């Protein structure tokens, strides 16, 4: 039996990990039909079936699972060996593609990129702002940024922030006209700025105090899908906005809005960078993650 090529074995690992020819093809930059042909040729060469195939799914056979378990650490070790000598090229270089919602992207631009640019000027970062939780591997991204609770379990997580608070804010003029809400129930009599999620549904505002949890369906004349615009709408007196604290920090500091219902809003989840763990992180991504860890440590 001739030894399979490294490319064929790598393709098998990606297909078996994703259990999808389409997703594997997106990651490898190949056509699904080409990958299917490659897998059949690999099975013929090894003299055994490695994958169960149906019209809707792909899954490893018992032999496939055993081969996958041996190949994943071997390929990761090979990637690490190659990356360990990459520094001899004379410095860290490369591109990092990041997928993040707007508020998280703003944190990356403000806290991470200035340090990274100063330390590694040959590393370029492409940040795509997207409110929807996507498959970052299929989308061709090196990493994503999300609230920890929404990150898929098979990803490696690197915290970026401490747990974030959500805040309710409104302009002083609006509060003078409508009055100051003192409990979440009071919001039912207020104009609230709706938050439409990428799924299309409206976000329900969540509050907690002394173990009492309340969820409010809000109503108002304005619904938006962007937290910065929600803060802008609050500044213009269109109602009460419920947003992550970083989105409102500038307007709060400038006195353009005031926070309400503070006792009912506590820290929830941290924001983190995440990336797939089935392969070694490229040198440029590792440099980016090192800065993320520094920023997180400094913020504690």
Buried (B, 14 or more C-beta within 10 A) or exposed (E): EEEBEEEBBBBBBBBBBBBBBEBBBBBBEBEBEEBBEBBBEBBEBBEEBBBEEEEEEBEBBEBBEEBBEEBBEEBBEBBEEEBEEBEEEEEBBBEBBBBBBBBBBBBBEEBBBEBBBEEBEBBBBEBBBBBEBBBBBBBEBBBBBBBBEEBBEEBBBBBBBEEBBBBBBBBEEBBEEBEEBEEBEBBEEBBBBBBBEEEEEBBEBBBBBEEEEBEBEBBBEBBBBBBBBBBBBBBEBBBBBBBBBBBBEEBBEEEBBBBBBEEBBEEBBBBBBBBBEBBBBBBBBBBBBBBBEBBBEEEE
